[in-house]
Amino acid sequence: MNIYVGNLSYSLGEDDIERVFSNYGTVSTVKLIKDRATGRKKGFGFVEMEEEEDGNKAIEALNGSELEGRKMVVNVAREKVAN
């Protein structure tokens, strides 16, 4: 299951996000999105979890919860729409 995670502190790394989500199940990948020009994190990313049930538990528990002083936005990732 692919999960969108937004409103993240720029100081967080992929390992930090994996630690948080691994409390709910097995995390396959974590990808924090960076600006192509500057390499600076954009404050959002994606978490892939092996089991959909675990992903749903993580979304329910973490959406709106606070991490490093910011309320996370956590929901099912939408497919990217081609322009």
VEXDREN-2710 file (C-alpha; in Angstrom, 1 decimal):
% VEXDREN-2710
k/r/px/py/pz
1/MET/0.0/0.0/0.0
2/ASN/1.4/3.4/-1.0
3/ILE/0.8/6.1/1.6
4/TYR/1.2/9.9/1.2
5/VAL/2.8/11.7/4.2
6/GLY/2.8/15.4/4.3
7/ASN/3.5/18.5/6.5
8/LEU/6.8/16.9/7.7
9/SER/9.5/18.8/9.4
10/TYR/12.5/19.4/7.0
11/SER/14.8/17.9/9.7
12/LEU/13.3/14.4/9.4
13/GLY/15.1/11.8/7.4
14/GLU/13.7/8.6/5.7
15/ASP/15.0/6.5/8.7
16/ASP/12.9/8.7/11.1
17/ILE/9.7/8.1/9.0
18/GLU/10.4/4.4/8.7
19/ARG/10.7/4.1/12.5
20/VAL/7.3/5.8/13.0
21/PHE/5.5/3.7/10.4
22/SER/7.2/0.4/11.4
23/ASN/5.2/0.5/14.6
24/TYR/2.2/-0.5/12.4
25/GLY/3.7/-3.1/10.1
26/THR/6.5/-3.9/7.6
27/VAL/7.7/-0.8/5.7
28/SER/9.0/-1.6/2.2
29/THR/10.3/1.8/1.2
30/VAL/10.3/5.5/2.3
31/LYS/10.9/8.2/-0.2
32/LEU/11.1/11.9/0.9
33/ILE/10.7/14.3/-2.0
34/LYS/13.4/16.9/-2.6
35/ASP/13.5/20.0/-4.8
36/ARG/15.5/19.1/-8.0
37/ALA/17.3/22.4/-8.1
38/THR/18.3/22.8/-4.4
39/GLY/18.2/19.3/-3.1
40/ARG/16.1/20.6/-0.1
41/LYS/13.4/18.5/1.3
42/LYS/9.9/19.6/0.3
43/GLY/8.2/18.4/3.6
44/PHE/6.3/15.4/2.1
45/GLY/7.0/11.9/0.9
46/PHE/5.6/8.4/0.4
47/VAL/5.7/5.2/2.5
48/GLU/5.1/1.8/0.9
49/MET/3.8/-0.8/3.4
50/GLU/3.7/-4.5/2.5
51/GLU/0.2/-5.1/3.9
52/GLU/-2.8/-3.0/3.1
53/GLU/-4.3/-3.7/6.6
54/ASP/-1.1/-2.4/8.2
55/GLY/-1.2/0.7/6.0
56/ASN/-4.8/1.4/7.0
57/LYS/-3.9/1.1/10.7
58/ALA/-1.0/3.5/10.2
59/ILE/-3.2/6.1/8.3
60/GLU/-5.8/5.9/11.0
61/ALA/-3.3/6.3/13.9
62/LEU/-1.0/8.9/12.3
63/ASN/-3.1/11.3/10.3
64/GLY/-3.3/14.5/12.3
65/SER/-0.7/13.3/14.9
66/GLU/2.2/15.5/15.8
67/LEU/5.8/14.7/14.9
68/GLU/8.5/17.3/15.7
69/GLY/5.9/20.0/16.3
70/ARG/4.0/19.5/13.1
71/LYS/0.6/17.7/12.5
72/MET/1.2/15.1/9.8
73/VAL/-1.2/14.6/6.9
74/VAL/-1.3/10.8/6.2
75/ASN/-3.6/9.2/3.6
76/VAL/-3.7/6.8/0.7
77/ALA/-1.5/8.1/-2.1
78/ARG/-3.3/9.0/-5.3
79/GLU/-1.9/7.9/-8.7
80/LYS/0.0/10.7/-10.4
81/VAL/-2.0/12.2/-13.3
82/ALA/0.0/12.9/-16.5
83/ASN/-0.4/16.4/-18.0
END
